Amino acid sequence: MQKIAFDFDGVIADTDKIKKEWFDEHKIFINKFNKSDIFESLKKIYSHEYILQIYNEMSNYVFNSRNMKRIIPVQDSVKSLYKLSKQFEIIIISARNLNQIILLNEWLQKYQIHSYITKIISSSEEKKDKLQICEEQNIVLLCDDDIRHLKSNKDYKIKKILFNSSTNTNSEIIHIYSWDELVEYIGATYGK
């Protein structure tokens, strides 16, 4: 079976509402809550170091035990992962640390998605970018909502899909806006 990989936050789990709570509470106003757009909006105002600090604080708020219980799946992600798991090994590659990966796994079990997932990899623990992990793991496709994880100076032969983001991309990166569209694309590209 071929391996395909997905980011968790913003692709499988809908964290926008909780992210918005944190940003509103801190009086930082963002129109769109996928990571690409957040970084694009913030870099117009703040330094790179301060943006990383903001993002880390927001992540700690979103990815704690209490708030993980409030997060629901992105529309159609559960049925789509089930369908894809019949033809592909599905891997989640997340920037979360190991403690957050434990919460991620509990969330997958809550929504009965865990049996569709072959492996969960923490890019922060591996200290590697997601495309490098894909290359090393023989993963043919990476779907992420943060364009930073899909760009590289290296020539990786991996299909790169930017999920539900308005960020401008180059021709190597495919924009997809729903799970139905994603399943159709994967089926047309890799289906039997």
C-alpha angles and dihedrals in degrees: 000000000000118000123235126182136210135188112236107215112069094001104058101008122047104225097158097105093052093044089051090052091055095046093046091049089052092045093242108136118209125174098204127029107207111111097248092056094042092055093044091052096044097047089063088064111022140046120259092250092052091048090054089050091049091048093049092050091047091048092052089053095047097040102051126111096257096049096040086065089060096051117101129197120272108260112284094358095119097051090041094052089049091052094046092047089067090066106021143042104244119213127184115213111191134171089223120122121243095269090052090047088059089055090045090054091049089051091051089052092048090057093038092241097120094088090060093055121085098188144352117216126191110214090194092055091044089048089219133113118255096249091053089051089050091051093049093046095046092243112165100198137031122193116192136156092218115077091203089073092052098051124082141158087226122083101242115179093220126122106243119207123187107206122215098335132131092206114128114247141181123257093267091067118071120212115221124174107188141029092244089056090045094052090047092051094047091047092049092046102040106010124124 
